[in-house]
Amino acid sequence: MLAAAAGCTAHPTTASGDLSAGTGGTATAGASDASTALPPSPPYDLPLPPVPACDAVDVSLVVDPKGPYFDADSRIALGDFLDTLTERTGATVRVLAGPARPELPLATCPLPLGDDADGPVFVWGRDFVPNPAARDVLDCVLDQMLELPDAADGEAAMFSGLLFPILERPDWPSEDAVALSILLAAGDDEEANMYARSGLAGEAYVRLAGGGDRRRVAVLAVGKDADELPMFAHTASERSEYAEGADLAEILEDFTDAAEATCRDHDLPPPPPPPSGCTGIDVLFVIDGSYSMLDEQNALRGVDGPPVFAEFTDVLLAELDEVESIHVGVVSSQPGDVSFHTHMDQPEVPPSPATDCGLDPAVPYLVAPSPTFAEDFACIAATKANTEEYTAKNAADALATAPTGFLRDDSVVFVVMLTDEDTQEWLEGVTRLEVRDTLLEAVGGRLDRLYVLSVHGDPGTFEAPKTVCGGPYGTAVPARRLTDIVWSLREQGSTSDVCAGDLAGTFDDVLAEVVRTCESFVPEG
């Protein structure tokens, strides 16, 4: 077995020690004929040479010139991280470093290991061996950043500093490389424009640097009191991290395992689904109740056509044999309206017998299957609200304060937000990260238990952002903050363009994701 494992051909021997010479005859052990002598045994006890964990790792380093990252200790910490990455993965590690000011030129320094002398990309090491000259190149690059005109002035464009070189350079990152990015900011990304948002930037990085595969990317974002940077890291991949603190060496050391694992595991097949699954689905709707949403509400409720959501629940129940029931609650996007609706046209119209949807006040949600589910949902899904909209915050707060019995331990949670505006809780200083944290806390911190769909104005992509759209239901503004929140949930969140005017198609598209979430969920205990 040993010879076969080493790629050699095993020759059978007889019990008396004879060695088979093939079909042409036999040879006796100890014969003097050299042609029949046993070959010398290979030195099987020698260790095999190490095999790289992946072929290549391309590291994008974006540094805010206003940040505290140019001192000797920070430079040593960056060099130690890249040395360790090379020594532990064996990959060809390349680096492209630039300032968080994409309008400023990238540094050109003497490049080791025969790289393009006119380019900013340099090889840190390969075959488990760092190049000793690489640290000098990194020092040169950082020095040139500080010498750029007005380098420390202006806003820190962390996302553009990362993505512009990827868009402009066909060689970066290489197609076969694992892509890492290290973003070192004094505070946060400060662009605040229509494209440099955490959601659009995160999606673009995964698509452009990782070929759409989150297993091939990892981000380390370092900042202070940030919202954009941690949301970007959440969007990029499960192994990405956001950190704050003065000890860059400790931060980079903590990130090393994630970086190595991204290289090692980037092409592993996904694990098989567990032999469990949910037995219930708890659905929360957050419906924009402003007047401009009347057509969208009517489509959802089935006023002028088939009852879109009622049909969706029928299909879900047919697809998932183990699901016993579906709970459905509704709130609006009006600030503070997080109590489940039991009457039509809440919260603007006070509850009365004329608007009563027939729900038990002690159980303010629907349970499907039910012979009257379509009619009951059409009643509570009719909302009327003002034009100030806290759509995402209401979703999180409504789950966090859900009525007793709505959220079940063995259920998955499906949140649907429907709006033609962006979420506006920032008016009260509420960050996207706080909303995301509240959503996860409401489901016990288990992202695998949650799936969020937001139907809103399409913000486009980082390279091609969109403005106001129009469609069968009217106009909608690009919901960039909602997109940031939903896309930060990675595979557990999706968005759909409300201007497409096809709610039935939207629910058809998301069906497989809700089914996947249910089938892969393993309840606690």
Secondary structure, 3 states (H helix, E strand, C coil): CHHHHCCCCCCCECCCCCEECHHHCEECCCCCCHHHCCCCCCCCCCCCCCCCCCCEEEEEEEECCCCCCCCHHHHHHHHHHHHHHHHHHCCEEEEEEEECCCCCCCCCCCCCCCCCCCCCEEEEEECCEECCCHHHHHHHHHHHHHHCCCCCCCCCCHHHHHHHHHHHCCCCCCCCEEEEEEEECCCCCCCCCCCCCHHHHHHHHHHHHHCCCHHHEEEEEECCCCCHHHHHHHHHCCCCEEECCCCHHHHHHHHHHHHHHHHHHCCCCCCCCCCCCCCEEEEEEEECCCHHHHHHHHHHHCCCCCCHHHHHHHHHHHHCCCCCEEEEEEEECCCCCCCCCCECCEECCCCCHHHECCCCCCCCCEEECCCCHHHHHHHHCCEECCCCCCHHHHHHHHHHCCCCCCCCCCEEEEEEEECCCCCCHHHHCCCHHHHHHHHHHHCCCCHHHEEEEEEEECCECCCCECCCEEECCEEECECHHHHHHHHCCHHHEEEEEHHHCCHHHHHHHHHHHHHHHHHCCCCCC
